[in-house]
Amino acid sequence: MNGLQRFMGGSPAQVLLRLIVISLIVGIVLSALGISPYDIVHNAQQMVRRVWNMGFGAIEWVWQYFLLGAVIVIPVWIVIRLLNLGKGG
């Protein structure tokens, strides 16, 4: 396996096929829940507007939570990726 295949977890074609199947399943579930892609985009835009309207205090608040989570998430992700590369998968 080359570096790209190791990083992606398989051949690009296999990963693409898995992503297509998972996207289809998630799309069916979201549709059954009455959620459309437009709803997700609209809600994301509203969240950005609310944060913007709250001012820089909200940005600082979001930044602190981001850093708090990133202190855990980023090292765990790196360790998982390194362990997966060591396994050859």
Biopython code that builds the backbone (N, CA, C, O; Angstrom):
import numpy as np
from Bio.PDB.StructureBuilder import StructureBuilder

atoms = [
    (1, "MET", "N", (0.842, -1.188, 0.000)),
    (1, "MET", "CA", (0.000, 0.000, 0.000)),
    (1, "MET", "C", (0.883, 1.245, 0.000)),
    (1, "MET", "O", (1.878, 1.317, 0.721)),
    (2, "ASN", "N", (0.509, 2.205, -0.804)),
    (2, "ASN", "CA", (1.249, 3.460, -0.783)),
    (2, "ASN", "C", (0.705, 4.364, 0.323)),
    (2, "ASN", "O", (-0.256, 4.005, 1.003)),
    (3, "GLY", "N", (1.315, 5.529, 0.502)),
    (3, "GLY", "CA", (0.938, 6.434, 1.583)),
    (3, "GLY", "C", (-0.507, 6.886, 1.512)),
    (3, "GLY", "O", (-1.173, 6.978, 2.543)),
    (4, "LEU", "N", (-1.009, 7.172, 0.313)),
    (4, "LEU", "CA", (-2.396, 7.616, 0.160)),
    (4, "LEU", "C", (-3.361, 6.521, 0.578)),
    (4, "LEU", "O", (-4.344, 6.783, 1.271)),
    (5, "GLN", "N", (-3.085, 5.305, 0.161)),
    (5, "GLN", "CA", (-3.962, 4.194, 0.529)),
    (5, "GLN", "C", (-3.932, 3.936, 2.028)),
    (5, "GLN", "O", (-4.968, 3.647, 2.627)),
    (6, "ARG", "N", (-2.761, 4.035, 2.638)),
    (6, "ARG", "CA", (-2.666, 3.845, 4.090)),
    (6, "ARG", "C", (-3.467, 4.918, 4.810)),
    (6, "ARG", "O", (-4.196, 4.622, 5.757)),
    (7, "PHE", "N", (-3.336, 6.156, 4.367)),
    (7, "PHE", "CA", (-4.049, 7.253, 5.028)),
    (7, "PHE", "C", (-5.556, 7.105, 4.870)),
    (7, "PHE", "O", (-6.306, 7.318, 5.823)),
    (8, "MET", "N", (-6.001, 6.741, 3.672)),
    (8, "MET", "CA", (-7.441, 6.649, 3.408)),
    (8, "MET", "C", (-8.058, 5.385, 3.994)),
    (8, "MET", "O", (-9.271, 5.320, 4.191)),
    (9, "GLY", "N", (-7.230, 4.379, 4.273)),
    (9, "GLY", "CA", (-7.752, 3.138, 4.825)),
    (9, "GLY", "C", (-8.128, 2.125, 3.763)),
    (9, "GLY", "O", (-8.926, 1.225, 4.024)),
    (10, "GLY", "N", (-7.584, 2.251, 2.598)),
    (10, "GLY", "CA", (-7.858, 1.333, 1.504)),
    (10, "GLY", "C", (-7.631, 2.039, 0.183)),
    (10, "GLY", "O", (-7.157, 3.174, 0.147)),
    (11, "SER", "N", (-7.967, 1.371, -0.886)),
    (11, "SER", "CA", (-7.801, 1.997, -2.196)),
    (11, "SER", "C", (-8.818, 3.124, -2.343)),
    (11, "SER", "O", (-9.909, 3.058, -1.777)),
    (12, "PRO", "N", (-8.461, 4.153, -3.098)),
    (12, "PRO", "CA", (-9.397, 5.267, -3.275)),
    (12, "PRO", "C", (-10.766, 4.824, -3.795)),
    (12, "PRO", "O", (-11.784, 5.392, -3.400)),
    (13, "ALA", "N", (-10.805, 3.823, -4.669)),
    (13, "ALA", "CA", (-12.092, 3.354, -5.207)),
    (13, "ALA", "C", (-12.936, 2.712, -4.110)),
    (13, "ALA", "O", (-14.143, 2.943, -4.042)),
    (14, "GLN", "N", (-12.305, 1.900, -3.245)),
    (14, "GLN", "CA", (-13.033, 1.264, -2.155)),
    (14, "GLN", "C", (-13.549, 2.303, -1.164)),
    (14, "GLN", "O", (-14.688, 2.225, -0.703)),
    (15, "VAL", "N", (-12.708, 3.266, -0.845)),
    (15, "VAL", "CA", (-13.118, 4.314, 0.095)),
    (15, "VAL", "C", (-14.255, 5.124, -0.500)),
    (15, "VAL", "O", (-15.219, 5.446, 0.195)),
    (16, "LEU", "N", (-14.154, 5.453, -1.769)),
    (16, "LEU", "CA", (-15.223, 6.208, -2.430)),
    (16, "LEU", "C", (-16.528, 5.431, -2.403)),
    (16, "LEU", "O", (-17.583, 6.000, -2.125)),
    (17, "LEU", "N", (-16.465, 4.141, -2.689)),
    (17, "LEU", "CA", (-17.673, 3.313, -2.665)),
    (17, "LEU", "C", (-18.279, 3.276, -1.259)),
    (17, "LEU", "O", (-19.494, 3.400, -1.104)),
    (18, "ARG", "N", (-17.426, 3.104, -0.226)),
    (18, "ARG", "CA", (-17.922, 3.099, 1.158)),
    (18, "ARG", "C", (-18.572, 4.431, 1.508)),
    (18, "ARG", "O", (-19.631, 4.466, 2.135)),
    (19, "LEU", "N", (-17.933, 5.530, 1.098)),
    (19, "LEU", "CA", (-18.497, 6.853, 1.387)),
    (19, "LEU", "C", (-19.837, 7.050, 0.687)),
    (19, "LEU", "O", (-20.751, 7.649, 1.254)),
    (20, "ILE", "N", (-19.959, 6.556, -0.528)),
    (20, "ILE", "CA", (-21.227, 6.668, -1.264)),
    (20, "ILE", "C", (-22.320, 5.887, -0.545)),
    (20, "ILE", "O", (-23.427, 6.394, -0.364)),
    (21, "VAL", "N", (-22.020, 4.659, -0.134)),
    (21, "VAL", "CA", (-23.018, 3.832, 0.546)),
    (21, "VAL", "C", (-23.419, 4.452, 1.884)),
    (21, "VAL", "O", (-24.605, 4.528, 2.204)),
    (22, "ILE", "N", (-22.435, 4.895, 2.660)),
    (22, "ILE", "CA", (-22.739, 5.517, 3.953)),
    (22, "ILE", "C", (-23.540, 6.800, 3.759)),
    (22, "ILE", "O", (-24.476, 7.066, 4.514)),
    (23, "SER", "N", (-23.179, 7.602, 2.748)),
    (23, "SER", "CA", (-23.923, 8.831, 2.467)),
    (23, "SER", "C", (-25.369, 8.527, 2.103)),
    (23, "SER", "O", (-26.281, 9.238, 2.523)),
    (24, "LEU", "N", (-25.577, 7.480, 1.330)),
    (24, "LEU", "CA", (-26.933, 7.087, 0.952)),
    (24, "LEU", "C", (-27.737, 6.681, 2.182)),
    (24, "LEU", "O", (-28.890, 7.086, 2.334)),
    (25, "ILE", "N", (-27.131, 5.881, 3.063)),
    (25, "ILE", "CA", (-27.825, 5.441, 4.281)),
    (25, "ILE", "C", (-28.152, 6.629, 5.175)),
    (25, "ILE", "O", (-29.272, 6.741, 5.672)),
    (26, "VAL", "N", (-27.184, 7.518, 5.385)),
    (26, "VAL", "CA", (-27.417, 8.699, 6.221)),
    (26, "VAL", "C", (-28.487, 9.580, 5.584)),
    (26, "VAL", "O", (-29.327, 10.141, 6.287)),
    (27, "GLY", "N", (-28.461, 9.707, 4.251)),
    (27, "GLY", "CA", (-29.471, 10.493, 3.558)),
    (27, "GLY", "C", (-30.868, 9.944, 3.759)),
    (27, "GLY", "O", (-31.818, 10.706, 3.941)),
    (28, "ILE", "N", (-31.001, 8.618, 3.728)),
    (28, "ILE", "CA", (-32.312, 7.985, 3.945)),
    (28, "ILE", "C", (-32.797, 8.256, 5.373)),
    (28, "ILE", "O", (-33.961, 8.596, 5.584)),
    (29, "VAL", "N", (-31.894, 8.104, 6.352)),
    (29, "VAL", "CA", (-32.262, 8.341, 7.749)),
    (29, "VAL", "C", (-32.675, 9.801, 7.959)),
    (29, "VAL", "O", (-33.700, 10.075, 8.582)),
    (30, "LEU", "N", (-31.874, 10.738, 7.438)),
    (30, "LEU", "CA", (-32.207, 12.158, 7.598)),
    (30, "LEU", "C", (-33.520, 12.499, 6.908)),
    (30, "LEU", "O", (-34.313, 13.284, 7.428)),
    (31, "SER", "N", (-33.749, 11.913, 5.745)),
    (31, "SER", "CA", (-35.007, 12.149, 5.042)),
    (31, "SER", "C", (-36.182, 11.632, 5.857)),
    (31, "SER", "O", (-37.226, 12.280, 5.928)),
    (32, "ALA", "N", (-36.012, 10.458, 6.474)),
    (32, "ALA", "CA", (-37.074, 9.903, 7.312)),
    (32, "ALA", "C", (-37.349, 10.792, 8.514)),
    (32, "ALA", "O", (-38.474, 10.834, 9.013)),
    (33, "LEU", "N", (-36.328, 11.502, 8.980)),
    (33, "LEU", "CA", (-36.494, 12.431, 10.102)),
    (33, "LEU", "C", (-37.007, 13.806, 9.649)),
    (33, "LEU", "O", (-37.258, 14.687, 10.471)),
    (34, "GLY", "N", (-37.157, 13.972, 8.337)),
    (34, "GLY", "CA", (-37.669, 15.231, 7.812)),
    (34, "GLY", "C", (-36.621, 16.333, 7.731)),
    (34, "GLY", "O", (-36.955, 17.518, 7.755)),
    (35, "ILE", "N", (-35.358, 15.944, 7.635)),
    (35, "ILE", "CA", (-34.277, 16.926, 7.567)),
    (35, "ILE", "C", (-33.747, 16.951, 6.147)),
    (35, "ILE", "O", (-33.443, 15.909, 5.566)),
    (36, "SER", "N", (-33.638, 18.151, 5.591)),
    (36, "SER", "CA", (-33.102, 18.290, 4.240)),
    (36, "SER", "C", (-31.724, 18.949, 4.302)),
    (36, "SER", "O", (-31.370, 19.559, 5.311)),
    (37, "PRO", "N", (-30.948, 18.827, 3.223)),
    (37, "PRO", "CA", (-29.647, 19.501, 3.198)),
    (37, "PRO", "C", (-29.788, 21.012, 3.385)),
    (37, "PRO", "O", (-28.926, 21.661, 3.978)),
    (38, "TYR", "N", (-30.880, 21.553, 2.872)),
    (38, "TYR", "CA", (-31.104, 22.990, 3.005)),
    (38, "TYR", "C", (-31.309, 23.374, 4.464)),
    (38, "TYR", "O", (-30.875, 24.445, 4.888)),
    (39, "ASP", "N", (-31.967, 22.509, 5.238)),
    (39, "ASP", "CA", (-32.147, 22.764, 6.668)),
    (39, "ASP", "C", (-30.803, 22.846, 7.375)),
    (39, "ASP", "O", (-30.577, 23.731, 8.201)),
    (40, "ILE", "N", (-29.918, 21.921, 7.047)),
    (40, "ILE", "CA", (-28.608, 21.891, 7.684)),
    (40, "ILE", "C", (-27.824, 23.152, 7.339)),
    (40, "ILE", "O", (-27.232, 23.774, 8.221)),
    (41, "VAL", "N", (-27.816, 23.531, 6.069)),
    (41, "VAL", "CA", (-27.096, 24.741, 5.653)),
    (41, "VAL", "C", (-27.724, 25.968, 6.299)),
    (41, "VAL", "O", (-27.009, 26.847, 6.781)),
    (42, "HIS", "N", (-29.039, 26.036, 6.313)),
    (42, "HIS", "CA", (-29.741, 27.184, 6.898)),
    (42, "HIS", "C", (-29.417, 27.302, 8.390)),
    (42, "HIS", "O", (-29.139, 28.398, 8.877)),
    (43, "ASN", "N", (-29.451, 26.187, 9.115)),
    (43, "ASN", "CA", (-29.147, 26.228, 10.545)),
    (43, "ASN", "C", (-27.697, 26.614, 10.800)),
    (43, "ASN", "O", (-27.407, 27.316, 11.769)),
    (44, "ALA", "N", (-26.786, 26.168, 9.949)),
    (44, "ALA", "CA", (-25.378, 26.558, 10.101)),
    (44, "ALA", "C", (-25.225, 28.057, 9.868)),
    (44, "ALA", "O", (-24.478, 28.727, 10.581)),
    (45, "GLN", "N", (-25.929, 28.580, 8.873)),
    (45, "GLN", "CA", (-25.876, 30.028, 8.614)),
    (45, "GLN", "C", (-26.451, 30.810, 9.791)),
    (45, "GLN", "O", (-25.904, 31.844, 10.174)),
    (46, "GLN", "N", (-27.543, 30.327, 10.364)),
    (46, "GLN", "CA", (-28.135, 31.001, 11.519)),
    (46, "GLN", "C", (-27.178, 31.003, 12.699)),
    (46, "GLN", "O", (-27.064, 32.006, 13.404)),
    (47, "MET", "N", (-26.491, 29.891, 12.921)),
    (47, "MET", "CA", (-25.546, 29.822, 14.022)),
    (47, "MET", "C", (-24.423, 30.845, 13.834)),
    (47, "MET", "O", (-24.040, 31.536, 14.779)),
    (48, "VAL", "N", (-23.900, 30.937, 12.614)),
    (48, "VAL", "CA", (-22.843, 31.916, 12.345)),
    (48, "VAL", "C", (-23.359, 33.326, 12.570)),
    (48, "VAL", "O", (-22.658, 34.152, 13.154)),
    (49, "ARG", "N", (-24.576, 33.617, 12.116)),
    (49, "ARG", "CA", (-25.158, 34.952, 12.323)),
    (49, "ARG", "C", (-25.326, 35.264, 13.807)),
    (49, "ARG", "O", (-25.024, 36.371, 14.252)),
    (50, "ARG", "N", (-25.814, 34.274, 14.578)),
    (50, "ARG", "CA", (-25.991, 34.493, 16.018)),
    (50, "ARG", "C", (-24.668, 34.783, 16.702)),
    (50, "ARG", "O", (-24.567, 35.694, 17.524)),
    (51, "VAL", "N", (-23.648, 33.998, 16.355)),
    (51, "VAL", "CA", (-22.330, 34.226, 16.950)),
    (51, "VAL", "C", (-21.823, 35.607, 16.549)),
    (51, "VAL", "O", (-21.273, 36.327, 17.382)),
    (52, "TRP", "N", (-21.998, 35.981, 15.300)),
    (52, "TRP", "CA", (-21.561, 37.290, 14.825)),
    (52, "TRP", "C", (-22.299, 38.400, 15.561)),
    (52, "TRP", "O", (-21.689, 39.379, 15.990)),
    (53, "ASN", "N", (-23.613, 38.246, 15.708)),
    (53, "ASN", "CA", (-24.415, 39.272, 16.373)),
    (53, "ASN", "C", (-24.118, 39.371, 17.862)),
    (53, "ASN", "O", (-24.303, 40.433, 18.457)),
    (54, "MET", "N", (-23.662, 38.288, 18.472)),
    (54, "MET", "CA", (-23.323, 38.324, 19.887)),
    (54, "MET", "C", (-22.016, 39.066, 20.130)),
    (54, "MET", "O", (-21.738, 39.496, 21.250)),
    (55, "GLY", "N", (-21.230, 39.214, 19.101)),
    (55, "GLY", "CA", (-19.997, 39.976, 19.224)),
    (55, "GLY", "C", (-18.797, 39.113, 19.556)),
    (55, "GLY", "O", (-18.842, 37.884, 19.509)),
    (56, "PHE", "N", (-17.721, 39.809, 19.892)),
    (56, "PHE", "CA", (-16.447, 39.131, 20.100)),
    (56, "PHE", "C", (-16.432, 38.302, 21.375)),
    (56, "PHE", "O", (-15.630, 37.375, 21.489)),
    (57, "GLY", "N", (-17.288, 38.607, 22.328)),
    (57, "GLY", "CA", (-17.381, 37.784, 23.529)),
    (57, "GLY", "C", (-17.773, 36.359, 23.184)),
    (57, "GLY", "O", (-17.261, 35.403, 23.767)),
    (58, "ALA", "N", (-18.691, 36.225, 22.225)),
    (58, "ALA", "CA", (-19.122, 34.890, 21.793)),
    (58, "ALA", "C", (-18.000, 34.177, 21.061)),
    (58, "ALA", "O", (-17.832, 32.965, 21.200)),
    (59, "ILE", "N", (-17.235, 34.923, 20.286)),
    (59, "ILE", "CA", (-16.117, 34.316, 19.565)),
    (59, "ILE", "C", (-15.089, 33.788, 20.564)),
    (59, "ILE", "O", (-14.546, 32.697, 20.388)),
    (60, "GLU", "N", (-14.830, 34.563, 21.606)),
    (60, "GLU", "CA", (-13.904, 34.107, 22.645)),
    (60, "GLU", "C", (-14.456, 32.851, 23.335)),
    (60, "GLU", "O", (-13.712, 31.913, 23.618)),
    (61, "TRP", "N", (-15.749, 32.846, 23.597)),
    (61, "TRP", "CA", (-16.407, 31.705, 24.237)),
    (61, "TRP", "C", (-16.261, 30.455, 23.373)),
    (61, "TRP", "O", (-15.896, 29.391, 23.873)),
    (62, "VAL", "N", (-16.548, 30.584, 22.072)),
    (62, "VAL", "CA", (-16.439, 29.460, 21.147)),
    (62, "VAL", "C", (-14.983, 29.008, 21.047)),
    (62, "VAL", "O", (-14.701, 27.810, 21.019)),
    (63, "TRP", "N", (-14.069, 29.963, 20.994)),
    (63, "TRP", "CA", (-12.644, 29.644, 20.891)),
    (63, "TRP", "C", (-12.175, 28.832, 22.104)),
    (63, "TRP", "O", (-11.423, 27.869, 21.954)),
    (64, "GLN", "N", (-12.616, 29.217, 23.294)),
    (64, "GLN", "CA", (-12.215, 28.497, 24.504)),
    (64, "GLN", "C", (-12.730, 27.058, 24.479)),
    (64, "GLN", "O", (-12.000, 26.133, 24.835)),
    (65, "TYR", "N", (-13.970, 26.866, 24.064)),
    (65, "TYR", "CA", (-14.507, 25.509, 23.973)),
    (65, "TYR", "C", (-13.791, 24.707, 22.890)),
    (65, "TYR", "O", (-13.539, 23.514, 23.060)),
    (66, "PHE", "N", (-13.469, 25.356, 21.789)),
    (66, "PHE", "CA", (-12.718, 24.689, 20.722)),
    (66, "PHE", "C", (-11.365, 24.216, 21.241)),
    (66, "PHE", "O", (-10.983, 23.064, 21.037)),
    (67, "LEU", "N", (-10.649, 25.101, 21.905)),
    (67, "LEU", "CA", (-9.338, 24.729, 22.434)),
    (67, "LEU", "C", (-9.449, 23.615, 23.465)),
    (67, "LEU", "O", (-8.633, 22.694, 23.480)),
    (68, "LEU", "N", (-10.448, 23.699, 24.320)),
    (68, "LEU", "CA", (-10.656, 22.671, 25.329)),
    (68, "LEU", "C", (-10.867, 21.305, 24.685)),
    (68, "LEU", "O", (-10.284, 20.312, 25.121)),
    (69, "GLY", "N", (-11.689, 21.255, 23.661)),
    (69, "GLY", "CA", (-11.925, 20.000, 22.953)),
    (69, "GLY", "C", (-10.727, 19.554, 22.136)),
    (69, "GLY", "O", (-10.416, 18.365, 22.077)),
    (70, "ALA", "N", (-10.054, 20.508, 21.507)),
    (70, "ALA", "CA", (-8.919, 20.179, 20.641)),
    (70, "ALA", "C", (-7.756, 19.596, 21.433)),
    (70, "ALA", "O", (-6.991, 18.790, 20.903)),
    (71, "VAL", "N", (-7.615, 19.992, 22.687)),
    (71, "VAL", "CA", (-6.541, 19.459, 23.524)),
    (71, "VAL", "C", (-6.680, 17.942, 23.666)),
    (71, "VAL", "O", (-5.683, 17.235, 23.816)),
    (72, "ILE", "N", (-7.892, 17.454, 23.620)),
    (72, "ILE", "CA", (-8.133, 16.004, 23.717)),
    (72, "ILE", "C", (-8.238, 15.373, 22.329)),
    (72, "ILE", "O", (-7.607, 14.351, 22.056)),
    (73, "VAL", "N", (-9.022, 15.975, 21.471)),
    (73, "VAL", "CA", (-9.361, 15.355, 20.187)),
    (73, "VAL", "C", (-8.144, 15.214, 19.272)),
    (73, "VAL", "O", (-7.932, 14.142, 18.705)),
    (74, "ILE", "N", (-7.352, 16.253, 19.117)),
    (74, "ILE", "CA", (-6.235, 16.228, 18.166)),
    (74, "ILE", "C", (-5.188, 15.173, 18.556)),
    (74, "ILE", "O", (-4.797, 14.376, 17.703)),
    (75, "PRO", "N", (-4.722, 15.141, 19.808)),
    (75, "PRO", "CA", (-3.753, 14.085, 20.149)),
    (75, "PRO", "C", (-4.325, 12.674, 19.994)),
    (75, "PRO", "O", (-3.619, 11.776, 19.534)),
    (76, "VAL", "N", (-5.585, 12.464, 20.369)),
    (76, "VAL", "CA", (-6.196, 11.141, 20.219)),
    (76, "VAL", "C", (-6.248, 10.767, 18.745)),
    (76, "VAL", "O", (-5.953, 9.628, 18.385)),
    (77, "TRP", "N", (-6.618, 11.706, 17.893)),
    (77, "TRP", "CA", (-6.683, 11.445, 16.455)),
    (77, "TRP", "C", (-5.304, 11.083, 15.914)),
    (77, "TRP", "O", (-5.170, 10.143, 15.131)),
    (78, "ILE", "N", (-4.286, 11.821, 16.326)),
    (78, "ILE", "CA", (-2.929, 11.544, 15.859)),
    (78, "ILE", "C", (-2.489, 10.146, 16.298)),
    (78, "ILE", "O", (-1.933, 9.390, 15.502)),
    (79, "VAL", "N", (-2.737, 9.805, 17.557)),
    (79, "VAL", "CA", (-2.352, 8.488, 18.053)),
    (79, "VAL", "C", (-3.079, 7.392, 17.280)),
    (79, "VAL", "O", (-2.463, 6.397, 16.897)),
    (80, "ILE", "N", (-4.377, 7.561, 17.046)),
    (80, "ILE", "CA", (-5.143, 6.564, 16.292)),
    (80, "ILE", "C", (-4.585, 6.404, 14.884)),
    (80, "ILE", "O", (-4.415, 5.284, 14.402)),
    (81, "ARG", "N", (-4.301, 7.521, 14.228)),
    (81, "ARG", "CA", (-3.745, 7.448, 12.870)),
    (81, "ARG", "C", (-2.393, 6.748, 12.871)),
    (81, "ARG", "O", (-2.123, 5.922, 12.000)),
    (82, "LEU", "N", (-1.541, 7.071, 13.843)),
    (82, "LEU", "CA", (-0.222, 6.434, 13.908)),
    (82, "LEU", "C", (-0.346, 4.937, 14.183)),
    (82, "LEU", "O", (0.373, 4.133, 13.589)),
    (83, "LEU", "N", (-1.264, 4.561, 15.091)),
    (83, "LEU", "CA", (-1.467, 3.142, 15.366)),
    (83, "LEU", "C", (-1.997, 2.412, 14.137)),
    (83, "LEU", "O", (-1.601, 1.279, 13.864)),
    (84, "ASN", "N", (-2.887, 3.056, 13.403)),
    (84, "ASN", "CA", (-3.419, 2.436, 12.185)),
    (84, "ASN", "C", (-2.340, 2.290, 11.122)),
    (84, "ASN", "O", (-2.321, 1.297, 10.394)),
    (85, "LEU", "N", (-1.437, 3.271, 11.022)),
    (85, "LEU", "CA", (-0.344, 3.159, 10.058)),
    (85, "LEU", "C", (0.597, 2.028, 10.455)),
    (85, "LEU", "O", (1.125, 1.323, 9.595)),
    (86, "GLY", "N", (0.807, 1.856, 11.769)),
    (86, "GLY", "CA", (1.669, 0.779, 12.254)),
    (86, "GLY", "C", (1.106, -0.599, 11.959)),
    (86, "GLY", "O", (1.863, -1.552, 11.774)),
    (87, "LYS", "N", (-0.208, -0.714, 11.912)),
    (87, "LYS", "CA", (-0.876, -1.991, 11.613)),
    (87, "LYS", "C", (-0.894, -2.262, 10.119)),
    (87, "LYS", "O", (-1.158, -3.382, 9.681)),
    (88, "GLY", "N", (-0.612, -1.230, 9.345)),
    (88, "GLY", "CA", (-0.675, -1.398, 7.891)),
    (88, "GLY", "C", (-2.049, -1.177, 7.348)),
    (88, "GLY", "O", (-2.299, -1.479, 6.181)),
    (89, "GLY", "N", (-2.972, -0.653, 8.156)),
    (89, "GLY", "CA", (-4.354, -0.468, 7.711)),
    (89, "GLY", "C", (-4.729, 0.886, 7.925)),
    (89, "GLY", "O", (-5.859, 1.269, 7.621)),
]
sb = StructureBuilder()
sb.init_structure("model")
sb.init_model(0)
sb.init_chain("A")
sb.init_seg("    ")
for serial, (resi, resn, name, xyz) in enumerate(atoms, 1):
    if name == "N":
        sb.init_residue(resn, " ", resi, " ")
    sb.init_atom(name, np.array(xyz, "f"), 0.0, 1.0, " ", f" {name:<3s}", serial, name[0])
structure = sb.get_structure()
